[in-house]
Amino acid sequence: MTCMAYEDMESGEKLSSSPQPSGGNMTLQKAIDMGEYNPSYLSTFPEWQTYSRHIQFEFIRKALDNRNYHLIKQWAEINNMIDFRLKPHLAAALKNIEKQMKKLQTDREKLYFEYSR
């Protein structure tokens, strides 16, 4: 599989090609549950290499779904804040989340293409 560059959503910087799992207690399953779908990051977990391409893709699909859920939840939480109309800075936060949702969809399409080979 070719190494794809994914943008870090908060800073807009490129992730390094071989990021290391932070902390000693992060597991592959926790990363998936938290919506981490970047194959470069997931490959830093030793067990990732033991899985077939199909299973790796199923993990990625689950992570994509989790990330989408988290983004929708964040968007709803901000959108439903009391006196939202009086807080213009929150509109920028919603736009940032919407940007991340579009990026997620683009990444989903790229990963589906990559893993369908």
C-alpha distance (Angstrom), angle and dihedral (degrees) to the residues before:
residue distance angle dihedral
M1 . . .
T2 3.77 . .
C3 3.79 117.4 .
M4 3.79 109.7 -108.2
A5 3.80 122.7 -158.3
Y6 3.78 114.8 -129.2
E7 3.75 124.4 -167.9
D8 3.76 120.9 -122.1
M9 3.80 101.7 -119.6
E10 3.80 96.9 -143.7
S11 3.79 100.8 46.6
G12 3.81 103.8 22.0
E13 3.81 89.7 -130.4
K14 3.77 123.2 132.3
L15 3.77 117.4 -102.9
S16 3.77 114.9 -120.9
S17 3.78 116.1 -102.6
S18 3.79 92.9 -110.6
P19 3.81 110.2 28.5
Q20 3.78 116.7 -178.6
P21 3.80 123.6 -130.8
S22 3.78 107.5 -100.5
G23 3.78 118.3 -123.9
G24 3.74 126.6 9.0
N25 3.77 96.2 -94.5
M26 3.82 102.5 56.1
T27 3.78 110.9 115.0
L28 3.76 131.5 -170.5
Q29 3.80 90.6 -109.3
K30 3.81 92.4 50.9
A31 3.79 90.7 49.9
I32 3.81 90.5 50.9
D33 3.81 91.3 47.0
M34 3.79 90.1 51.9
G35 3.80 91.2 52.3
E36 3.79 101.8 -103.9
Y37 3.80 105.1 154.0
N38 3.80 102.6 159.5
P39 3.84 106.1 123.8
S40 3.81 90.7 -151.4
Y41 3.78 90.7 58.8
L42 3.79 94.9 40.9
S43 3.80 90.2 51.9
T44 3.83 89.5 63.8
F45 3.80 88.5 74.1
P46 3.82 109.6 87.8
E47 3.81 94.8 -135.4
W48 3.83 92.0 56.1
Q49 3.80 91.1 76.9
T50 3.80 91.7 52.7
Y51 3.81 92.8 61.3
S52 3.79 124.9 87.4
R53 3.78 119.5 -112.9
H54 3.81 89.8 -104.3
I55 3.82 93.0 54.6
Q56 3.80 91.1 45.3
F57 3.79 89.0 53.8
E58 3.81 91.5 48.8
F59 3.82 88.6 54.1
I60 3.80 89.8 49.2
R61 3.82 91.7 48.8
K62 3.80 90.7 51.1
A63 3.82 90.8 48.6
L64 3.82 90.9 49.5
D65 3.80 90.0 52.4
N66 3.80 90.9 47.4
R67 3.80 92.2 49.6
N68 3.79 90.6 49.3
Y69 3.81 90.2 50.8
H70 3.82 91.4 50.1
L71 3.81 92.1 49.6
I72 3.80 93.0 48.6
K73 3.79 89.9 48.7
Q74 3.83 92.1 49.6
W75 3.79 90.9 48.0
A76 3.81 92.1 50.4
E77 3.80 93.0 46.8
I78 3.79 91.6 53.8
N79 3.79 94.6 40.9
N80 3.80 92.0 52.2
M81 3.80 97.1 50.8
I82 3.78 115.3 127.7
D83 3.83 113.1 -96.6
F84 3.79 91.7 8.1
R85 3.81 90.2 164.3
L86 3.82 89.3 60.9
K87 3.81 92.4 55.1
P88 3.81 108.2 68.4
H89 3.80 92.8 172.6
L90 3.79 88.4 67.7
A91 3.79 90.3 62.3
A92 3.81 87.6 63.3
A93 3.81 89.7 51.0
L94 3.82 90.1 52.8
K95 3.80 90.5 50.2
N96 3.81 90.1 51.2
I97 3.80 90.8 51.6
E98 3.80 90.9 47.6
K99 3.82 88.6 51.4
Q100 3.80 89.3 52.7
M101 3.81 90.0 49.6
K102 3.80 90.8 53.6
K103 3.82 90.3 47.7
L104 3.79 89.3 49.7
Q105 3.80 90.8 53.8
T106 3.81 91.3 49.3
D107 3.81 91.0 48.4
R108 3.82 90.3 47.8
E109 3.80 90.7 55.2
K110 3.81 92.2 47.4
L111 3.79 92.5 49.2
Y112 3.80 93.3 46.8
F113 3.80 88.5 52.1
E114 3.81 93.1 45.9
Y115 3.81 94.9 48.6
S116 3.81 95.1 42.7
R117 3.79 91.1 70.0
